[in-house]
Amino acid sequence: MVFLIAVALDVAYQLIVLQWIYPVETLIVATMLALVPCMVVRAVGNRVVTVMRQRRLLHMKRVSPDDLRGASDNSRATDRHDLTHQ
């Protein structure tokens, strides 16, 4: 769909400015108009996702496993306390 819109825009431009249609030039320009922005957006998006994943992994490595357990640490202390008093 984007490619077809790019072809239509280039054909309109060629008719207005050049008063002639050059098919090979239309294909080249339409390809550039359709693919380059798509590749740029994907590259930026992939970069953002990669940075976010690296930050999340770094944060997960900084947090100790004991910090992630939360309330289960208290239950272990209670279990140990119960075992020593039995």
N, C-alpha and C positions, 0 to 999 in steps of 0.2 A: 504494500500500500504506500509506504513512504517512498519507495523507488518510483512508483507511478506518479506521485505528486512531484517528485524531483524532475522527472521527464517532462511533465506538463509545464512546470515553471521554466525549464530551459528552452523548450520549444516556443513558449510565449516570448521569452527574452530574445531568442534568435529572430523571430518574426518581426518584433518591434524594432530591434536595433540593426540587425543585419539584412532584413527582408528576405531571408533564405533559411532553409533548415539543413543543418549538417548532421546527419545521423550518427556518425562516429563520435563527433564532439558531444552530441547529446548524451550518448551512452557513457562517455567518460565523465562528463560533468554530473550527470544524474547519479552515477556510482559514487563520486566524491561527495555530493550533497547528501546522499543517503547513508553511506557507510562510515565516513569519517566521524560525524557527530555521534553515531552509535558506538563506535569503538572508543571514542573519548569518554563518553558517559560510562561505559562498562569498565574502562580502566580506572576511572576515578572511584566508581562504586566498589570495585574489587579492592582498591587501596584502602578505602575507608573501612571496609569489613575486615581486612587483614589487620589494620591497626587496632580496631576494637577487640578482635580476638586475642591479639598479643597482650593488650592491657588486661583483659579478663584473665588470661592464663597467668600473667605476672601477679595479679591480685590474688588469685587462688594459691599461688606458691607462697605468697607472703603470709597468708592466713594459715595458722597451724591446724592440724586435724582436730585438736582438742577444742579450738574455737568454733569449729563447725558443728560439733556435737551438741553444744548448748546444754540443755537440761539433762542429758544422759550422763554427764560428768557427776552431777549431784546424786543420781541414782547409784552410780558406782561407789561413791563415797559412803552412801547409806548401806550398800551391800557389804562393803568392807567392815563398816562399823558393826553391822549385825553379826558378821562372821566372828569378829573378835569377842563379842559379848556372849556368844552361845556356849 
